[in-house]
Amino acid sequence: MDKRGWDECDFIFVSGDAYVDHPSFAAALLCRMLESNGFHVGIIPQPDWKNPASFTVLGRPRLGFLVGAGNMDSMVAHYTAAKRKRSDDAYSPGGKSGLRPDRVTLVYVEGIRRAHKDVGNSKITVIIGGIEASLRRFAHYDYWSDTVRRSILLDSKADILVYGMGEKPLLQIAKQLAAGESINNITDVKGTCVRVHGKDAVKQWKDAVFLPGYEKVKNKNEVSLRTYAEHFMIQKQNADPLSAKPLIEENDSDRFVIQNPPATPLSTKEMDELYDLPFTRKAHPVYDSAGGINALKEVSFSLVSSRGCFGGCSFCSITNHQGRAITGRSKESLLREIRSLTKHKDYKGYIHDVGGPTANFFRSACEKQKNGGFCTNRECLYPATCPKLKTDHSEYLKTLDALRKVPGVKKVFIRSGLRFDYIQADKKHGKEFLEKLCEHHVSGQLKVAPEHISTNVLAAMGKSGSTNGSSYDEFRKDFTAVNKKLGLKQYLLPYFISAHPGSGIKEAKELAQYLKNTGFAPEQTQEFYPTPGTMSTVMYYTGLDPRTMSPIYVAKGDKERRKQKELLGK
C-alpha cells in the first residue's frame, strides 16, 4: 500500500485459501477484476482467526470487506466422506492442514465484526460469496452436523451474499457503494441474496416465489422431508437467468432471505477480458519457504477454456454455482495465454489442460443457451439426449489444433472431465474428436467418469445411456479401436462412486462384477459425499427423488457405505 501510495483499500478480500495470483483462484480473479475497474484491493489470506488483529493488518477498507472460504467448501476441505479429518490441504502453504477454521465464512465474518467495531454511523460492510456461501444461501442439509442449517447469510450476519460466479454482481455492488449508496439500499442486484425483516419489506419483490419456510423444512419427520425436497426443486426451477423469479424464504422471528434472479453469464468477450488481466500466475513469495502451494502445481500451465455445465449430474454442484449455460473463450484469447505461458521460466513445453467443468462442452448447448437461457423442465442429456442439443466438437477441435501449433508447445493435454456420451452423440465430428484426442491430447491414460453401471443408480445420478454399462462399454470399445489404429498403448482410467442414492449392496455387487469381468481394478473410487447444493444430497437426506417424490434407497450407515466401497476394491 505504501509503495502504491494508498492510504486505504477500497475493498479487503479475506480468503480461506493462500494467495495465488492465478485465474484458477477466486480471490485473484475477483480482485484483479476490481483492480481493472479502478478499485484499490487488498487481500488477507488465511488470517489467524483466533487473533482479531489479523483482520486489521490492512486497516479499515473504505467500502467493505469481501469474504470467501476459498475454492472449496471449508468442511469438504477439512473432512473426507467418512467424516475423517484430512491430513493435508492443497490450498495452504506446503499442503499443511489446519490453517483455516471449519465453516470459514462464519468465523471470518465474526472476526471482522469483532476487529472493526462500528464508528458512529459508519458500519463496516461485509459481502460474502464463493462456493461455500453460494451453495448455502438458503436452508440446506449439512452432512457434518446431520441437520438442516439456516441460510449462511443469516448465520454469518453479513450484509449481502453474492452467489454463483461473482464478477458481474460484485462489480455492480462496488460501483454503487463507490457512488455513496448504502449497502442497506442495494437489494435488487442479480446474483445476490439479501435479508430483510418484516412482511412489509418483501413487497418490493412483486413477482417473487415463496419457498417453504425454514421452520417447515428443518425437521426429520415425513412432512418436513418431503417439503425440503420441494424446496430444492423450486430453487432448481428458478435457476435460469432469463426466466427465474425472485425467491423468498421465511425464517424465524419474521426474517426473510430473498434471492434475486441469477446474473447473466459472462459473454465470450467478457471472459476474454477477464483472463487477459495481468496475473503473475505465481503463489505469493511468502510461501516459498514452506514449499509453495500444491494446488497451483496442478494448474500452472493449464488453460480455462469454458464455464458452465449442462451435464446435469445429480451429485455435482457446478450447475447450482456456475450454471448450465456455457461460455467458451475465444481461440484468440487462449492463444494469447498459451504464448505467454511459453515464456514462463518453469515452462517445459507441456500444457497440462485446456478445459472447464466439462472440457468438451465448449459452446452453447442450443440456440436458447446462446443468450444464457435454458429449459427449467428438462435436462440436455438425461434421460436421453435432447433433440435440440447441438452436439458439435468442431470449434473445440479448431482451437486445440491452433494451440498445438504455437511455437514452443510440445504437447497439449486434456485432463478436465470429458462427457463420452456427448462425444458419441456427435455424429458429424465425434469420431474425429476421439481420434485427435487419442493422437494428441492423452498422456497414456484418459480419465473418464462413468460413475456406475447399474441402471437405477445411473438414473438417480442423472446420467444417460445406461443399460448394464452399455454407454460406457461403447466408448471403451471405440477408445481401444482408435488407439489400436494409431498404434498407441493408452488406457481409460474410469471413475466410480460407491454408496450413491439408489445403490444398495445388490448394485454395488453388480458394479464389482462388471469391474471383474472387464479386468479393471480401480485406482480411485469415491464414496458418495453429501455436499450442499446437489440433488443427490437431497436424496440422501430425504430418501426421496425430488424429481418424482418417489422413495429412493439410501445407504446411510457407516457399515454399509464402507462395505460398498470395499466391494470395489478400495
TINU-216710 format. One record per residue (C-alpha): x negated, y negated, z negated; residue in one letter. Coordinates in Angstrom, 1 decimal. Layout:
REM TINU-216710
PT,u,v,w,res
PT,X,Y,Z,a
...
//
This chain:
REM TINU-216710
PT,u,v,w,res
PT,0.0,0.0,0.0,m
PT,-2.8,-2.4,-0.8,d
PT,-4.6,-1.6,2.5,k
PT,-1.4,-2.4,4.4,r
PT,-0.6,-5.5,2.4,g
PT,2.6,-4.2,0.9,w
PT,3.9,-5.4,-2.4,d
PT,6.6,-2.8,-2.5,e
PT,8.0,0.0,-0.4,c
PT,11.5,-0.3,1.1,d
PT,12.0,3.4,0.5,f
PT,10.2,6.1,-1.5,i
PT,10.7,9.7,-0.4,f
PT,10.4,12.2,-3.3,v
PT,9.8,15.6,-1.8,s
PT,9.7,19.1,-3.2,g
PT,7.1,20.1,-0.6,d
PT,3.5,19.0,-0.4,a
PT,2.9,16.2,2.0,y
PT,2.1,17.3,5.5,v
PT,2.3,14.8,8.3,d
PT,3.7,17.2,10.9,h
PT,7.1,17.1,12.7,p
PT,8.0,20.5,11.3,s
PT,8.1,19.0,7.8,f
PT,11.3,17.0,6.9,a
PT,9.6,14.3,4.8,a
PT,7.1,13.4,7.6,a
PT,9.8,13.5,10.3,l
PT,12.2,11.2,8.5,l
PT,9.6,8.8,7.1,c
PT,7.9,8.4,10.5,r
PT,11.3,7.7,11.9,m
PT,12.0,5.0,9.3,l
PT,8.5,3.6,9.8,e
PT,9.0,3.3,13.5,s
PT,12.1,1.2,12.8,n
PT,10.2,-1.3,10.7,g
PT,10.6,0.1,7.2,f
PT,7.9,0.4,4.6,h
PT,8.0,4.0,3.3,v
PT,6.0,5.8,0.6,g
PT,6.0,9.5,-0.3,i
PT,5.7,11.1,-3.7,i
PT,5.2,14.8,-3.0,p
PT,5.8,17.3,-5.8,q
PT,5.8,14.9,-8.7,p
PT,5.2,16.2,-12.2,d
PT,8.9,16.3,-13.1,w
PT,8.2,16.5,-16.8,k
PT,6.4,13.2,-16.8,n
PT,8.6,10.1,-16.0,p
PT,5.5,8.2,-15.0,a
PT,5.1,10.4,-11.9,s
PT,8.2,8.8,-10.4,f
PT,6.7,5.3,-10.8,t
PT,3.3,5.7,-9.0,v
PT,4.5,3.7,-6.0,l
PT,6.5,1.2,-8.1,g
PT,10.2,0.5,-7.6,r
PT,11.5,0.6,-4.0,p
PT,13.2,-2.4,-2.5,r
PT,16.1,-0.4,-1.0,l
PT,16.1,3.0,-2.6,g
PT,14.8,6.5,-3.3,f
PT,15.2,9.4,-0.9,l
PT,15.2,12.9,-2.4,v
PT,14.7,16.1,-0.6,g
PT,14.0,19.6,-2.1,a
PT,11.8,20.5,0.9,g
PT,12.0,22.7,3.9,n
PT,13.7,25.5,1.8,m
PT,16.3,25.5,-0.9,d
PT,14.3,25.5,-4.1,s
PT,16.0,28.6,-5.5,m
PT,15.2,30.6,-2.4,v
PT,11.6,29.2,-2.5,a
PT,11.3,30.5,-6.1,h
PT,13.1,33.8,-6.1,y
PT,13.5,36.9,-4.0,t
PT,16.8,38.5,-3.1,a
PT,16.3,40.7,-6.1,a
PT,16.0,37.5,-8.2,k
PT,12.4,38.2,-9.0,r
PT,10.1,35.2,-9.3,k
PT,7.9,34.7,-6.2,r
PT,4.2,34.7,-6.8,s
PT,3.3,32.1,-4.1,d
PT,4.7,29.0,-2.3,d
PT,3.7,28.3,1.2,a
PT,4.7,24.7,0.9,y
PT,2.4,24.0,-2.1,s
PT,-1.4,23.4,-2.2,p
PT,-3.2,26.7,-1.9,g
PT,0.0,28.6,-2.0,g
PT,0.4,28.0,-5.7,k
PT,3.8,28.6,-7.2,s
PT,5.4,26.5,-10.0,g
PT,4.6,23.0,-8.6,l
PT,8.3,22.2,-8.2,r
PT,11.2,23.0,-10.6,p
PT,14.3,25.1,-10.0,d
PT,17.1,23.0,-8.5,r
PT,14.7,20.4,-7.3,v
PT,17.3,17.8,-6.2,t
PT,19.0,17.7,-9.6,l
PT,15.7,17.4,-11.5,v
PT,14.2,14.8,-9.3,y
PT,17.2,12.5,-9.3,v
PT,17.3,12.8,-13.1,e
PT,13.6,11.9,-13.3,g
PT,14.1,8.9,-11.0,i
PT,17.0,7.6,-13.1,r
PT,15.1,8.1,-16.3,r
PT,12.0,6.3,-15.0,a
PT,13.7,3.4,-13.3,h
PT,16.4,2.0,-15.6,k
PT,18.9,-0.4,-14.2,d
PT,17.7,-4.0,-14.4,v
PT,20.5,-6.5,-14.8,g
PT,22.8,-5.9,-11.8,n
PT,20.0,-4.1,-10.0,s
PT,20.9,-0.4,-9.9,k
PT,18.3,1.9,-8.3,i
PT,19.8,3.6,-5.2,t
PT,19.3,7.3,-4.7,v
PT,20.1,9.1,-1.4,i
PT,19.8,12.9,-1.4,i
PT,19.6,15.2,1.7,g
PT,17.8,18.1,3.2,g
PT,18.6,21.8,3.3,i
PT,19.3,22.1,-0.4,e
PT,21.7,19.2,-0.7,a
PT,23.3,19.8,2.8,s
PT,24.4,23.3,2.0,l
PT,25.6,22.5,-1.5,r
PT,27.6,19.4,-0.5,r
PT,30.9,21.0,-1.7,f
PT,31.8,23.6,-4.3,a
PT,29.6,26.6,-3.5,h
PT,28.8,30.0,-4.7,y
PT,25.4,30.1,-6.5,d
PT,23.9,33.6,-6.4,y
PT,21.3,32.9,-9.1,w
PT,23.9,31.9,-11.8,s
PT,26.7,34.0,-10.2,d
PT,29.1,31.1,-10.5,t
PT,30.8,28.6,-8.2,v
PT,29.0,25.3,-8.8,r
PT,30.3,21.8,-8.1,r
PT,29.1,19.6,-5.3,s
PT,25.4,18.7,-5.8,i
PT,26.5,15.1,-5.2,l
PT,28.4,15.1,-8.4,l
PT,25.9,17.2,-10.4,d
PT,23.0,15.0,-9.4,s
PT,24.8,11.7,-9.8,k
PT,23.1,10.5,-6.5,a
PT,24.8,7.6,-4.7,d
PT,25.2,9.3,-1.3,i
PT,24.4,12.6,0.4,l
PT,23.1,13.0,3.9,v
PT,24.0,16.4,5.4,y
PT,22.7,18.1,8.5,g
PT,19.8,16.7,10.5,m
PT,19.5,13.3,8.9,g
PT,17.9,10.9,11.3,e
PT,21.0,9.1,12.5,k
PT,22.9,8.7,9.2,p
PT,19.7,7.8,7.3,l
PT,18.7,5.1,9.7,l
PT,22.3,3.6,9.7,q
PT,22.3,3.6,5.8,i
PT,18.8,2.0,5.8,a
PT,19.9,-0.8,8.2,k
PT,23.0,-1.5,6.2,q
PT,21.0,-1.7,2.9,l
PT,18.4,-3.9,4.5,a
PT,21.2,-6.2,5.6,a
PT,22.3,-6.7,2.0,g
PT,25.2,-4.3,1.8,e
PT,25.7,-2.4,-1.4,s
PT,25.4,1.4,-1.4,i
PT,28.8,1.5,-3.0,n
PT,30.3,0.0,0.1,n
PT,28.6,2.4,2.6,i
PT,31.3,5.0,2.7,t
PT,32.0,5.8,6.3,d
PT,28.7,6.8,7.9,v
PT,29.0,10.0,9.9,k
PT,26.9,12.8,8.5,g
PT,27.3,11.7,4.9,t
PT,29.2,12.7,1.8,c
PT,30.3,10.1,-0.8,v
PT,32.0,10.4,-4.2,r
PT,34.9,8.2,-5.3,v
PT,37.1,8.1,-8.4,h
PT,40.9,8.0,-8.4,g
PT,43.5,8.9,-5.8,k
PT,43.9,5.4,-4.5,d
PT,40.2,5.4,-3.5,a
PT,40.7,8.2,-0.9,v
PT,43.4,6.4,1.0,k
PT,40.9,4.8,3.4,q
PT,40.3,8.2,4.9,w
PT,43.7,8.3,6.6,k
PT,43.4,11.4,8.8,d
PT,41.5,13.5,6.2,a
PT,42.0,17.2,5.4,v
PT,42.2,18.2,1.8,f
PT,40.1,21.2,0.7,l
PT,41.3,23.3,-2.2,p
PT,40.0,21.5,-5.3,g
PT,37.1,22.8,-7.4,y
PT,39.4,23.9,-10.2,e
PT,41.2,26.2,-7.7,k
PT,38.0,27.9,-6.4,v
PT,35.8,28.2,-9.4,k
PT,37.2,31.4,-11.0,n
PT,36.8,35.0,-10.1,k
PT,40.5,36.0,-10.0,n
PT,42.1,37.3,-6.8,e
PT,43.9,34.0,-6.0,v
PT,40.8,31.9,-6.6,s
PT,38.6,34.2,-4.5,l
PT,40.9,34.0,-1.5,r
PT,41.2,30.2,-1.9,t
PT,37.4,30.0,-1.9,y
PT,37.3,31.9,1.4,a
PT,39.9,29.5,2.8,e
PT,37.9,26.5,1.5,h
PT,34.9,27.8,3.6,f
PT,36.9,28.2,6.8,m
PT,38.3,24.7,6.6,i
PT,34.8,23.4,6.5,q
PT,33.8,25.7,9.4,k
PT,36.7,24.4,11.5,q
PT,35.7,20.8,10.9,n
PT,32.1,21.0,11.9,a
PT,32.4,19.7,15.4,d
PT,31.1,16.1,15.7,p
PT,33.7,15.3,18.3,l
PT,36.9,16.6,16.6,s
PT,36.1,17.1,12.9,a
PT,38.3,15.3,10.4,k
PT,37.0,13.9,7.1,p
PT,37.2,16.5,4.3,l
PT,38.2,15.7,0.7,i
PT,37.6,17.9,-2.3,e
PT,39.1,17.0,-5.7,e
PT,37.1,17.8,-8.8,n
PT,37.7,17.5,-12.5,d
PT,38.6,14.1,-14.0,s
PT,40.2,12.8,-10.8,d
PT,36.9,12.6,-8.9,r
PT,36.7,13.3,-5.2,f
PT,33.9,14.3,-2.8,v
PT,34.5,13.0,0.7,i
PT,32.7,14.4,3.7,q
PT,32.7,12.1,6.7,n
PT,32.6,13.9,10.1,p
PT,29.2,15.2,11.3,p
PT,26.8,12.9,13.0,a
PT,26.4,13.4,16.7,t
PT,23.3,15.4,17.6,p
PT,20.3,13.6,18.9,l
PT,20.1,13.3,22.7,s
PT,17.1,14.7,24.6,t
PT,15.8,11.1,24.9,k
PT,16.1,10.6,21.1,e
PT,14.4,13.9,20.4,m
PT,11.6,13.0,22.7,d
PT,11.1,9.6,21.0,e
PT,11.1,11.3,17.6,l
PT,8.5,13.9,18.4,y
PT,6.3,11.2,20.2,d
PT,5.8,9.4,16.8,l
PT,2.1,9.3,15.7,p
PT,2.0,12.4,13.4,f
PT,-1.6,13.3,12.3,t
PT,-0.5,16.9,12.2,r
PT,-2.6,17.3,9.0,k
PT,-1.9,18.0,5.3,a
PT,-2.9,15.1,3.0,h
PT,-6.6,15.4,2.3,p
PT,-6.0,15.5,-1.4,v
PT,-5.0,19.2,-0.9,y
PT,-8.3,20.2,0.8,d
PT,-10.0,21.4,-2.3,s
PT,-7.0,23.7,-3.1,a
PT,-7.2,25.4,0.4,g
PT,-4.7,23.3,2.2,g
PT,-1.0,24.1,2.8,i
PT,-0.3,27.6,4.1,n
PT,3.0,26.6,5.8,a
PT,1.0,24.3,8.1,l
PT,-1.2,27.1,9.4,k
PT,1.9,28.8,11.0,e
PT,3.0,25.7,12.9,v
PT,-0.2,23.6,13.5,s
PT,-0.3,24.5,17.2,f
PT,3.4,25.1,17.8,s
PT,6.0,23.0,19.6,l
PT,9.5,22.4,18.6,v
PT,11.4,22.6,21.8,s
PT,15.0,22.5,20.7,s
PT,17.5,22.1,17.8,r
PT,20.8,23.8,17.0,g
PT,22.0,27.3,17.5,c
PT,25.2,28.7,19.0,f
PT,24.3,32.3,17.9,g
PT,26.9,32.2,15.1,g
PT,25.3,34.8,12.9,c
PT,27.3,35.1,9.6,s
PT,24.2,35.3,7.4,f
PT,22.5,32.2,8.8,c
PT,22.9,28.6,7.5,s
PT,21.5,26.9,10.7,i
PT,25.0,26.4,12.1,t
PT,26.1,24.7,8.9,n
PT,23.0,22.5,8.9,h
PT,21.7,21.8,12.4,q
PT,25.0,22.6,14.1,g
PT,25.9,24.7,17.1,r
PT,25.2,22.1,19.8,a
PT,21.7,22.5,21.4,i
PT,19.4,19.6,22.1,t
PT,16.3,20.5,24.1,g
PT,13.3,18.2,24.5,r
PT,12.3,17.3,28.0,s
PT,9.5,19.0,29.8,k
PT,7.5,15.8,29.9,e
PT,7.7,15.3,26.1,s
PT,6.5,18.8,25.5,l
PT,3.6,18.3,28.0,l
PT,2.6,15.1,26.2,r
PT,2.5,17.0,22.9,e
PT,0.6,20.0,24.2,i
PT,-2.0,17.8,25.9,r
PT,-2.6,16.0,22.5,s
PT,-3.0,19.4,20.8,l
PT,-5.7,20.5,23.2,t
PT,-7.8,17.6,21.9,k
PT,-7.5,18.7,18.2,h
PT,-10.8,19.7,16.7,k
PT,-9.4,23.0,15.5,d
PT,-7.7,23.9,18.7,y
PT,-8.8,27.3,20.1,k
PT,-6.8,27.4,23.3,g
PT,-3.6,29.0,21.9,y
PT,-0.2,27.5,21.5,i
PT,1.5,29.7,18.8,h
PT,5.1,29.0,19.6,d
PT,7.5,27.0,21.9,v
PT,10.9,27.3,20.3,g
PT,13.5,26.3,17.8,g
PT,16.1,28.2,15.7,p
PT,16.6,30.4,18.8,t
PT,13.8,29.9,21.3,a
PT,15.8,30.8,24.5,n
PT,18.7,28.5,23.6,f
PT,17.1,25.6,25.3,f
PT,20.1,23.7,26.8,r
PT,23.8,23.3,26.1,s
PT,25.9,26.4,25.9,a
PT,28.6,25.0,28.2,c
PT,29.9,21.7,29.6,e
PT,31.7,20.9,26.3,k
PT,28.5,21.1,24.3,q
PT,26.7,18.6,26.6,k
PT,28.5,15.8,24.6,n
PT,27.9,17.5,21.3,g
PT,31.2,19.3,21.0,g
PT,32.1,23.0,20.6,f
PT,35.0,25.2,20.0,c
PT,36.4,25.4,16.5,t
PT,38.3,28.7,17.0,n
PT,35.8,30.9,18.7,r
PT,32.1,31.7,18.9,e
PT,29.9,31.7,22.0,c
PT,28.5,35.2,21.8,l
PT,30.9,37.0,19.4,y
PT,32.8,39.3,19.6,p
PT,31.9,39.1,23.3,a
PT,30.1,36.6,25.5,t
PT,32.4,33.6,26.2,c
PT,33.2,33.4,29.9,p
PT,32.3,29.7,29.8,k
PT,28.9,30.3,28.3,l
PT,26.1,29.2,30.7,k
PT,23.5,31.9,30.4,t
PT,20.6,30.2,32.1,d
PT,16.9,30.5,31.3,h
PT,15.8,28.5,34.4,s
PT,14.8,25.3,32.6,e
PT,13.0,27.1,29.8,y
PT,11.1,29.1,32.5,l
PT,10.1,25.9,34.3,k
PT,8.9,24.3,31.1,t
PT,6.9,27.4,30.0,l
PT,5.3,27.6,33.4,d
PT,4.3,23.9,33.2,a
PT,2.9,24.3,29.7,l
PT,0.8,27.3,30.8,r
PT,-0.9,25.2,33.5,k
PT,-2.1,22.5,31.2,v
PT,-6.0,22.4,31.3,p
PT,-7.4,24.0,28.1,g
PT,-4.4,26.2,27.4,v
PT,-5.4,29.9,27.4,k
PT,-2.0,31.3,26.2,k
PT,1.4,30.1,25.2,v
PT,3.2,32.4,22.8,f
PT,6.8,32.5,21.8,i
PT,7.3,33.5,18.1,r
PT,10.6,31.9,17.3,s
PT,13.6,34.2,17.4,g
PT,15.0,35.3,20.8,l
PT,18.5,36.5,21.4,r
PT,18.2,39.6,23.5,f
PT,21.9,39.7,24.2,d
PT,21.6,36.2,25.8,y
PT,18.8,37.5,28.0,i
PT,20.9,40.4,29.1,q
PT,23.9,38.2,29.8,a
PT,21.8,36.0,32.2,d
PT,22.4,37.9,35.4,k
PT,20.5,35.4,37.5,k
PT,17.3,34.6,35.5,h
PT,17.4,37.1,32.6,g
PT,15.2,39.7,34.3,k
PT,12.7,37.1,35.5,e
PT,12.6,35.6,32.0,f
PT,11.9,39.1,30.4,l
PT,9.1,39.7,32.9,e
PT,7.5,36.3,32.3,k
PT,7.9,36.7,28.6,l
PT,6.1,40.1,28.6,c
PT,3.4,38.9,31.1,e
PT,2.5,35.6,29.4,h
PT,4.1,34.9,26.1,h
PT,3.8,38.1,23.9,v
PT,0.7,38.9,21.8,s
PT,1.1,42.6,21.6,g
PT,4.3,42.5,19.5,q
PT,7.6,40.7,20.1,l
PT,9.8,40.0,17.0,k
PT,13.5,40.6,17.7,v
PT,16.4,40.8,15.3,a
PT,19.0,43.5,15.9,p
PT,19.7,43.3,12.2,e
PT,21.7,46.5,12.1,h
PT,23.2,49.2,14.4,i
PT,26.4,50.0,12.6,s
PT,29.4,48.6,14.4,t
PT,31.3,47.3,11.4,n
PT,28.2,45.8,9.9,v
PT,27.3,44.0,13.1,l
PT,30.9,42.8,13.3,a
PT,30.6,41.3,9.8,a
PT,27.3,39.7,10.9,m
PT,29.0,38.1,13.9,g
PT,26.6,40.0,16.3,k
PT,27.9,41.1,19.7,s
PT,27.4,44.2,21.8,g
PT,27.3,46.9,19.2,s
PT,28.2,50.5,19.5,t
PT,25.6,52.6,17.8,n
PT,22.9,50.2,18.6,g
PT,23.6,50.2,22.4,s
PT,22.9,46.5,22.9,s
PT,19.5,46.7,21.3,y
PT,18.8,50.0,22.9,d
PT,19.4,48.5,26.3,e
PT,17.0,45.7,25.6,f
PT,14.4,48.1,24.2,r
PT,14.5,50.2,27.4,k
PT,14.2,47.1,29.5,d
PT,11.3,45.8,27.5,f
PT,9.5,49.1,27.7,t
PT,10.1,49.3,31.5,a
PT,8.8,45.8,32.2,v
PT,5.6,46.4,30.2,n
PT,5.0,49.7,32.0,k
PT,5.4,47.9,35.3,k
PT,2.9,45.2,34.2,l
PT,0.5,47.8,32.8,g
PT,0.7,46.3,29.3,l
PT,0.9,48.0,25.9,k
PT,3.3,45.8,23.9,q
PT,5.8,46.7,21.3,y
PT,9.0,45.4,19.8,l
PT,9.0,44.5,16.1,l
PT,12.7,44.7,15.2,p
PT,14.0,43.0,12.0,y
PT,16.8,44.7,9.9,f
PT,18.9,43.6,7.0,i
PT,20.0,46.0,4.3,s
PT,23.0,45.7,2.0,a
PT,24.8,43.1,4.1,h
PT,28.5,42.9,3.5,p
PT,30.2,45.7,5.4,g
PT,27.2,48.1,4.7,s
PT,27.6,50.9,2.3,g
PT,25.4,53.9,1.8,i
PT,27.0,55.5,4.9,k
PT,26.0,52.6,7.1,e
PT,22.5,52.5,5.5,a
PT,22.0,56.2,6.3,k
PT,23.2,55.6,9.9,e
PT,20.6,52.9,10.3,l
PT,17.9,55.0,8.7,a
PT,18.7,57.9,11.0,q
PT,18.6,55.6,14.0,y
PT,15.1,54.4,13.0,l
PT,14.0,58.0,12.5,k
PT,15.4,59.0,16.0,n
PT,13.6,56.1,17.7,t
PT,10.4,56.8,15.8,g
PT,10.2,53.3,14.3,f
PT,9.1,52.6,10.7,a
PT,10.0,49.0,10.0,p
PT,7.2,46.8,8.6,e
PT,9.7,44.3,7.4,q
PT,13.3,44.9,6.0,t
PT,15.1,42.0,4.4,q
PT,17.6,42.7,1.6,e
PT,20.6,40.6,2.2,f
PT,20.2,37.3,0.3,y
PT,23.4,35.4,-0.5,p
PT,22.3,31.8,0.0,t
PT,24.6,28.7,0.0,p
PT,26.4,27.7,3.2,g
PT,26.8,31.0,5.0,t
PT,29.8,33.1,5.9,m
PT,28.1,36.2,4.7,s
PT,27.7,34.7,1.2,t
PT,31.4,34.0,1.1,v
PT,32.0,37.7,2.0,m
PT,29.5,38.8,-0.8,y
PT,31.2,36.7,-3.4,y
PT,34.9,37.2,-2.5,t
PT,34.9,40.7,-1.0,g
PT,36.9,39.2,1.9,l
PT,36.0,38.4,5.5,d
PT,37.1,34.8,5.7,p
PT,37.9,35.1,9.4,r
PT,40.7,37.6,8.8,t
PT,41.1,37.5,5.0,m
PT,40.7,41.3,5.1,s
PT,38.8,43.1,2.4,p
PT,35.2,44.0,3.2,i
PT,32.9,46.4,1.4,y
PT,30.1,44.6,-0.6,v
PT,27.1,46.3,-2.3,a
PT,26.6,44.2,-5.4,k
PT,24.9,46.3,-7.9,g
PT,21.1,46.3,-8.0,d
PT,21.0,50.1,-7.9,k
PT,22.9,50.4,-4.6,e
PT,21.2,47.3,-3.0,r
PT,17.8,48.8,-3.8,r
PT,18.8,52.2,-2.5,k
PT,20.0,50.8,0.8,q
PT,16.6,49.1,1.2,k
PT,14.7,52.2,0.2,e
PT,16.6,54.3,2.8,l
PT,15.0,52.1,5.5,l
PT,11.6,52.8,4.1,g
PT,10.9,49.6,2.4,k
//
